[in-house]
Amino acid sequence: MRGIAMLAGFTMLGVFLAPAAQSAQNQATAASVADAAVATWTRDAATAEAARSTKDTSKAKASEGDDAEATAQLLVSRRLIVPVLGVRRASLRDSFAERRGVKAHEAIDIAAPRGTPVVAAHDGRVAKLYRSLAGGLTVYQFDIDARFAYYYAHLDGYTDGLREGTMLKRGDPIGYVGSTGNARPDAPHLHFAIFRLGPDKKWWKGSPINPFPFLNDTAQ
């Protein structure tokens, strides 16, 4: 009788424990499903974000390409001239990408005898006359729309009467070839650069543009 009672007790205990075990198993299954769902959502979200990032990067690159093309077309339409009197385009050398010590050149050097007149590459306003350790005597000229700055450096001197705010026409004299600043005394030249101005129109900063493809002989 005692054995039968114990057996009955175990049976009853099994009856009570079985639902609890099933409930725990169900909870574990539910938790596993939830974890899987979270993992799937996280993976899908990451994939979607990566796709958006790739799309945004592609859009940015396309926008940059469009901006570069528009900039090039605008500079071509300006018909900039070689800004040293008597120097032909055929004699120019593209040194924009060369290094000058630890810095990129981001300009071209136009060699000419000391004292050769330097002229405005295009119409625009003298934004700044400045003397620096590197550039020596310099002129910063904004173009007619204040989109670009033309930079003339290592000048031996300025043309008489040149002032900040002076409005220049293409070919107007602005100074003379020299070797002021960090240029070699035995190698006078004009350091000529173009940069695209930012929204704040600061004369000393902008995005450099290679002048070489856009310069034309004076007669053109």
C-alpha positions in Angstrom: 0.0 0.0 0.0 2.8 2.4 0.9 4.5 1.7 -2.5 1.2 2.3 -4.3 0.8 5.6 -2.4 4.3 6.7 -3.3 3.8 5.8 -6.9 0.6 7.8 -6.9 2.4 10.7 -5.3 5.1 10.7 -8.0 2.4 10.5 -10.6 0.6 13.5 -9.2 4.0 15.4 -8.9 4.6 14.6 -12.6 1.2 16.0 -13.4 2.1 19.3 -11.7 5.7 19.5 -12.9 4.9 18.7 -16.5 3.1 21.9 -17.3 5.8 23.9 -15.5 8.5 22.2 -17.6 6.4 22.8 -20.7 6.0 26.4 -19.7 9.7 26.9 -19.2 10.4 25.2 -22.5 7.9 27.5 -24.2 9.5 30.5 -22.6 12.9 29.4 -23.7 11.6 28.9 -27.2 9.9 32.3 -27.2 13.1 33.9 -25.9 15.1 32.2 -28.7 12.6 33.4 -31.3 12.8 36.9 -29.9 16.6 36.8 -30.0 16.5 35.6 -33.5 14.0 38.4 -34.5 16.3 41.0 -32.9 19.3 39.6 -34.6 17.5 39.6 -37.9 16.2 43.1 -37.4 19.7 44.3 -36.5 21.2 42.6 -39.5 18.5 44.0 -41.8 18.9 47.5 -40.3 22.7 47.3 -40.8 22.2 46.2 -44.4 19.7 49.0 -45.0 22.1 51.5 -43.4 25.0 50.3 -45.5 22.8 50.6 -48.6 21.8 54.1 -47.7 25.4 55.0 -47.0 26.5 53.6 -50.3 23.7 55.5 -52.0 24.6 58.7 -50.2 28.3 58.2 -51.1 27.4 57.7 -54.7 25.2 60.8 -54.6 28.0 62.8 -53.0 30.5 61.6 -55.6 28.0 62.3 -58.4 27.5 65.8 -56.9 31.2 66.4 -56.7 31.6 65.3 -60.3 28.8 67.6 -61.4 30.4 70.5 -59.4 33.9 69.8 -60.9 32.4 69.7 -64.4 30.5 73.0 -63.8 33.6 74.6 -62.5 35.7 73.5 -65.5 33.0 74.8 -67.9 32.9 78.1 -66.1 36.7 78.6 -66.2 36.8 77.6 -69.8 34.2 80.2 -70.6 36.3 82.8 -68.8 39.1 82.5 -71.4 41.9 83.2 -68.9 45.1 84.4 -70.3 48.7 83.5 -69.3 49.3 86.2 -66.7 52.9 87.0 -67.7 53.4 89.3 -70.7 55.0 87.7 -73.6 54.9 84.1 -72.3 53.1 81.6 -74.6 50.9 78.8 -73.3 53.1 76.3 -75.2 56.0 77.1 -72.9 54.1 76.4 -69.7 54.7 73.3 -67.6 52.1 71.7 -65.4 53.6 71.6 -61.9 50.3 71.6 -59.9 50.6 68.1 -58.5 54.3 68.4 -57.6 55.6 68.6 -54.0 57.3 71.6 -52.5 58.9 70.1 -49.4 56.0 68.6 -47.4 53.3 70.5 -49.2 51.6 70.1 -52.5 52.4 72.9 -55.0 48.8 73.5 -56.1 49.9 76.2 -58.6 52.0 76.6 -61.7 55.3 78.5 -61.9 55.7 80.7 -65.0 59.4 81.5 -65.5 60.3 84.9 -67.0 63.1 87.5 -66.6 62.9 89.7 -63.5 60.8 92.7 -64.1 58.6 91.2 -66.8 55.0 92.6 -66.4 52.5 90.4 -64.7 48.9 91.0 -65.9 45.4 90.0 -64.7 44.3 86.6 -66.0 40.8 87.9 -66.2 38.4 90.6 -65.0 37.9 91.1 -61.2 38.7 93.0 -58.1 41.9 93.2 -56.1 40.8 91.6 -52.8 44.2 91.7 -51.0 47.7 92.9 -51.4 49.8 90.9 -49.0 53.4 90.1 -48.2 54.2 86.7 -46.8 57.3 84.7 -45.9 56.5 82.1 -48.6 54.8 84.1 -51.3 56.7 87.4 -50.9 54.7 90.2 -52.6 51.4 88.8 -53.6 48.1 89.8 -55.1 44.7 88.1 -54.4 42.2 88.9 -57.1 38.5 87.8 -56.9 36.8 87.1 -60.2 33.8 89.1 -61.3 31.3 86.8 -59.4 33.6 86.2 -56.4 33.5 82.5 -57.1 37.2 82.2 -57.7 40.4 83.8 -56.5 43.5 84.3 -58.7 46.7 84.3 -56.7 49.9 85.9 -58.0 53.1 85.5 -55.9 56.8 86.2 -55.7 56.3 89.6 -57.4 59.2 92.0 -57.6 56.8 94.9 -57.1 53.3 96.2 -57.8 52.2 98.3 -60.6 51.9 102.0 -59.6 48.5 102.9 -58.3 47.4 99.3 -57.5 45.2 99.2 -54.5 42.9 96.8 -52.7 39.5 97.2 -54.3 41.0 98.1 -57.7 38.8 96.7 -60.5 40.9 95.0 -63.2 40.2 94.0 -66.7 41.9 91.0 -68.3 45.4 92.0 -69.3 45.7 95.0 -66.9 49.2 95.2 -65.3 49.4 94.3 -61.7 53.1 93.9 -61.0 56.4 92.4 -62.1 58.0 89.0 -62.1 60.4 88.5 -59.2 61.7 86.1 -56.6 60.4 87.5 -53.3 59.4 85.2 -50.5 60.9 81.7 -50.6 61.7 81.7 -54.4 65.3 81.2 -55.4 66.9 84.5 -56.2 68.4 83.2 -59.4 65.0 81.8 -60.6 62.5 84.6 -61.0 59.0 83.4 -61.8 55.3 84.0 -61.2 53.6 81.5 -58.9 50.1 81.5 -60.2 47.2 79.7 -58.5 43.4 79.5 -58.7 41.1 78.4 -55.9 37.4 78.3 -55.5 36.1 80.5 -52.7 34.0 79.2 -49.9 30.7 80.7 -48.8 32.5 83.1 -46.4 34.6 84.5 -49.3 37.9 84.5 -47.3 40.7 85.7 -49.5 43.2 83.3 -47.9 41.4 80.0 -48.3 39.5 77.9 -50.8 39.6 74.7 -52.9 42.6 74.6 -55.2 42.1 74.2 -58.9 44.8 73.4 -61.4 45.2 76.6 -63.6 47.2 74.8 -66.4 44.2 73.6 -68.5 42.5 76.9 -68.5 45.2 79.4 -69.6 45.3 80.7 -73.1 47.6 82.9 -75.1 46.9 86.6 -74.8 45.5 87.0 -78.3 42.7 84.5 -77.7 
